[in-house]
Amino acid sequence: MPASVVLARILHNMLPTDPELRQDWRLWQELWVRALRDETAQHLAVDLYDQLHTWIGQAIRRGIESGEFTDCDVEATSTLLLALSDGFGIRLMLGAPRIDLPAAQAAIWRAVAGTLGVPEAFPEI
């Protein structure tokens, strides 16, 4: 499977794209709020972010190693993708009228396409 498709699937799964993922997002948002008041929850949230960062980074490294992606700063690109997924995910959860899933996916992909050296269109998953 092409690295672009693997990364696109990861990004798809990091957004509230179906009822199960919307429930995961509700729990994630509750964790964020609790982490502001509780040190144990904060450590859990940081650990979960580290796991997500690793998941994305592995997909990017795979693409670089296969020659599909341009060599780049994997850490910075992973951090950017996490931040964009969080931001667009919140807006999708709120039902913000200016953004829908295809627009969010397109914007996230477009933000890193140049860095990865891939077309700007979100891959078919």
C-alpha positions in Angstrom: 0.0 0.0 0.0 1.4 3.4 -0.9 2.7 5.5 2.1 0.4 8.3 1.0 -2.6 6.1 1.5 -1.3 4.8 4.9 -0.8 8.4 6.1 -4.2 9.5 4.7 -5.9 6.6 6.6 -4.2 7.6 9.8 -5.3 11.2 9.4 -8.9 10.0 8.5 -8.9 8.0 11.8 -7.7 11.0 13.8 -10.8 12.9 12.9 -14.4 12.3 14.1 -15.3 10.5 10.8 -17.9 8.0 12.1 -20.0 7.4 15.3 -17.3 5.4 17.0 -14.6 8.0 16.3 -17.0 10.7 17.5 -17.3 8.9 20.8 -13.5 8.6 21.0 -13.3 12.4 20.4 -15.8 13.1 23.2 -13.6 11.1 25.6 -10.5 12.8 24.2 -12.0 16.2 24.8 -13.0 15.2 28.4 -9.4 14.1 28.9 -8.1 17.5 27.8 -10.3 19.3 30.3 -9.4 16.9 33.1 -5.7 17.1 32.2 -5.8 20.9 33.0 -6.7 20.1 36.6 -5.2 16.6 37.3 -1.6 15.7 37.0 -2.3 12.0 36.3 -4.7 12.9 33.5 -2.1 15.3 32.1 0.5 12.5 32.0 -1.9 10.2 30.3 -2.8 12.9 27.7 0.9 13.6 27.0 1.6 9.8 26.6 -1.3 9.4 24.2 0.0 12.3 22.1 3.4 10.7 22.1 1.9 7.5 20.8 0.0 9.4 18.1 3.1 11.3 17.2 5.0 8.0 16.8 2.2 6.5 14.7 2.3 9.5 12.2 6.1 9.6 12.3 6.4 5.9 11.4 4.1 6.5 8.4 6.1 9.5 7.2 9.5 7.6 7.7 8.1 4.7 5.7 7.2 7.1 2.8 10.7 8.6 2.9 12.4 5.2 3.0 10.3 4.0 0.0 11.1 7.2 -1.9 7.5 8.2 -2.1 8.0 11.2 0.3 10.7 13.8 0.2 13.1 13.7 3.1 11.8 16.1 5.7 11.8 17.0 9.4 9.6 14.0 10.5 9.2 15.4 14.0 8.0 18.8 12.9 5.7 17.4 10.2 4.2 14.9 12.7 3.6 17.7 15.2 1.9 19.9 12.6 -0.4 17.0 11.5 -1.4 16.4 15.1 -2.2 20.1 15.7 -4.2 20.3 12.4 -6.1 17.2 13.2 -6.9 18.5 16.7 -8.0 21.9 15.4 -10.2 20.6 12.5 -11.5 17.7 14.7 -12.9 20.2 17.3 -14.6 22.2 14.6 -16.1 19.0 13.1 -17.3 17.9 16.5 -19.0 21.3 17.0 -20.7 21.0 13.6 -19.1 24.3 12.5 -20.8 25.3 9.3 -17.7 26.5 7.5 -15.9 23.1 7.6 -16.9 19.6 6.7 -14.9 16.4 6.6 -13.7 16.6 3.0 -12.6 20.2 3.5 -10.8 19.4 6.7 -9.0 16.4 5.1 -8.0 18.5 2.1 -6.7 21.4 4.2 -4.7 19.1 6.4 -3.1 17.3 3.5 -2.5 20.5 1.5 -0.6 21.8 4.5 2.1 19.0 4.3 1.9 18.0 0.6 4.8 20.3 -0.4 6.9 19.1 2.6 6.3 15.5 1.6 6.6 16.1 -2.1 3.2 14.7 -3.0 0.2 16.0 -4.9 -2.1 18.3 -2.9 -5.2 16.2 -3.3 -6.1 14.0 -0.3 -5.5 10.4 -1.4 -8.3 7.9 -2.0 -8.5 5.7 1.0 
